[in-house]
Amino acid sequence: MDRKLLDILVCPITKGTLIYDREAQELISKSAKLAYPIRNGFPTLLPNEARHLDSSELERWK
């Protein structure tokens, strides 16, 4: 994921910052408790495409 792109992307729900999870190929929104997928190198920032994060997953990103 390009660092410059990551610096300008925000969560579409909360407008908060996103964390890049290289291993899972997801962008994490801690405030929305969602993980947005990255498919073929392109982030999919659609809330209905995101998966919900449980509390144990959120602990990983503290």
Secondary structure, DSSP 8 states (H G I E B T S, - for coil): --HHHHHH---TTT----EEETTTTEEEETTTTEEEEEETTEE---GGG-EE--HHHHHHT-
